Amino acid sequence: MSVEVGREGVLSVLDSGPGIPVDDRPRIFDRFWRGRSVRTHVAGLGLAIVMEIVRVHGASIAVSDSAPCGACFDVRFRPA
């Protein structure tokens, strides 16, 4: 995993895992939702908590693919 801050102040968190299927992306921030391929005993709250923190700070978050594999989460803060 790596964390980067871009020139425009975009905070990016990248991992090298299996990635997030495009069909699952609209739901990943929903509370208690887990992807179809998840086989562990997790509650499905982590990304929902992240989304709430992002909202409280007036930011937005988006997920995309990370090269060569994995996911990239970009957090964008609105200018003050």
C-alpha positions, 0 to 999 in steps of 0.5 A, spaced: 500 500 500 502 507 498 499 513 500 501 519 495 499 527 495 498 530 488 500 537 486 492 539 486 492 536 493 489 529 491 490 524 497 491 517 493 491 511 497 493 505 492 494 497 494 496 491 490 490 487 491 485 484 487 482 490 485 474 492 485 470 489 480 467 495 476 460 492 477 461 492 485 464 500 485 457 503 486 456 499 493 463 499 496 461 505 501 454 502 503 454 499 510 454 492 511 455 491 504 461 486 502 463 484 495 461 477 492 468 474 492 469 476 500 470 470 503 472 473 510 468 474 516 468 482 516 462 487 518 463 491 511 463 498 515 470 500 513 469 504 507 462 506 509 466 510 515 471 512 510 465 515 506 462 519 512 469 522 514 470 524 507 463 527 507 464 531 514 470 534 511 467 536 504 471 532 500 469 527 495 472 520 494 472 515 487 475 508 486 479 506 480 484 501 478 491 501 480 496 499 475 499 494 474 493 491 479 489 493 485 485 499 487 486 506 487 482 511 492 482 518 490 480 523 496 479 530 493 478 536 498 474 542 496 478 549 496 477 553 502 
